[in-house]
Amino acid sequence: MTSPLRSGRALLSALTLLLSATTGCDDDPPPPVPDAGQQPTDSGTDAGSEDAGTEDAGTDAGPEAPWDGSYTVLDDPGDWIDRGAFSACRFTATNPTLEECADPANFDLSSCNPDQLAAVEPHGIYVGDGRGARPLADGGTSVTPGSAGFRLFSDGGTDTLLSMPLTTRMTDGGMFFLSARQTHPVLGERVYSVAGCETPQPGFITGCYVSCRQTPQRSTWTPGTFEAERAERSGEAEASGGLQLVSESFVELGTPADVYVTRGHAYVVSFNLYGRFGGLTVFDVSDPAHPFFKTSISLPGDSFWNGVWAKGDALYIASSITGVSVFDISDPGAPEFVMSLPGNGRANVHTVLVDGDRLYASDITDSVGNTRVYDVSTPLAPVLRQVITLPEMYSSGGPHDVFAYEGRLYISNASGGYSIVDVSDLENVQHLGQYFYPGFGGFAHHSAVGTFAGRTIAFEGGEFPGSHLRVLEVSDPANIVKIGEFRMRYTTSIHNMILKGHRLYVAWYHEGLRVLDVANPTQPRQVAHFNTYRERDPNRSDGAFEGAIGIRVPGDGYVYVVDTSRGLLIFNEP
């Protein structure tokens, strides 16, 4: 999982254009990979329950016939899809100063509809899909992804644009203009302005924008158009498919990011954000309908905690400062700090995962990083066994998450793509294959892997607006192909997921909890949902990374979801 301030993601908004493999499906596909040891995927408990299929998940397809393994290779247009200009309005200045970028007089609004704009509510959170269109010297146009998230108050709160406090707000009398200015010690000064033009349907605003930046070395500017929509979904019921909210527990520390459930307790980790320090919060969930707060822990100088896992008496927490923080949970309600791994300086570990007697720690230090592998046969005394470092072309951004399955490690390498590594022999780790995101803004973030109709299938998701679920056939890692997908709104981002049998449980930020039937992986279909995101919740921002972020399905009949504002939400397992 990635926080809004983590790993320099603002520098990754326009990534190198890459092409994915689009070769055809083999008539005689390779056999499934031999089982290299039953892999207790993301169970969330110590009881051995599994939620990513050591058995063939494709055999339990409900009322429909099981998937026969056939598929069509699909083109992959990437996360962000160019849908063309959103509005006829435009920014008119050429080589503007920062002051000119903040001046509404430099926007041509002659084609706009002031009557529609006058009816826009003076409050709310909007998330936006932007399309930058900068003219080139040769007469062409450079098209890139953009953004236009903003929050407006009608009761005196702090209005923001891309999480920056507004310097100008003009939202009366048929005018809709917002501008914000920010000074960064490294990135220089930035001005971002948006001008609304139309409201094509309730809850939507389209218009144009300009992003301007000035550093001691140079000045840059990018104009474009945007489509913004209210972040809180409308026209959809709060829940479907029998999902019911059983309990809700607010987390005081920082911004909640992940949860692990074991021994009747939920361990929620949080990261620092907007002056709120993160840490660990423990709830007794032996009665899921009535969670009981036990304790919270925030270590001085080390409270940016993003991922969590447990084995036996050990709790492992991913720390952006010290690597992996190890706690003793022999008393489940009172964790005691034991040590930090690697223990020899700073290590920005983003996520952790336990597979059998191995602990995998995804280190994204300096946006290259590595995957550290520890022997945890003695859970409270991890021993470093291997450090997996991929070639630079595969590791841009570092390993943001990993998934272990049948002797292979599936590594989500941010802008470096999705890697498959043979880890059956840690003394002879081999890189087997790679799937590169095509187009702009691809960011491999998280995956879950299982076996369906004899094929190894990876359900893979990115991050940033436009990211969605990809279904990849990975039986032959040297020839990974896309065979399915599932998208929500263009303005929102998928996050973490759990595969349990033929159900895929997804924490999808603004879209809340989504449950997909993937018995036929080529055609994922939603069977249940719960909208966790509400504008009125405390600490909400206009950022893209708000809402359902962490998830566990431990096999106790409940689904545990972490929401960045609401905290720990427990649902019945549909």
Secondary structure, 3 states (H helix, E strand, C coil): CCCCCCCCHHHHCCCCCCCCCCCCCCCCCCCCCCCCCCCCCCCCCCCCCCCCCCCCHHHCCCCCCCCCCCCCCCCCCCCCCCCCCCCCCEECCCCCCHHHHCCHHHEECCCCCHHHHHCCCCCEEEEEEEEEEEECCCCCEEEEEEECCEEECCCCCCCEECCEEEEEEECCCCCCEEEEEEEECCCEEEEEEEEEEECCCCCEEEEEEEEEEECCCCEEEEEEEEEEEECCCCCCCCEECCCCEEEEECCCCCEEEEEEEECCEEEEEEECECCECCEEEEEECCCCCCCEEEEEECECCECCEEEEEEECCEEEEEECCEEEEEEECCCCCCCEEEEEEECCCCECEEEEEEECCEEEEEECHHHCCEEEEEECCCCCCCEEEEEECCCHHHCCCCCCEEEEECCEEEEECECCCEEEEECCCHHHCEEEEEECCCCCCCCECEEEEEEECCEEEEEEECCCCCCCEEEEECCCHHHCEEEEEECCCCCCCCCCEEEECCEEEEECECCCEEEEECCCCCCCEEEEEECCCCCCCCCCCCCCCCCEEEEECCCCCEEEEEECCCEEEEEECC
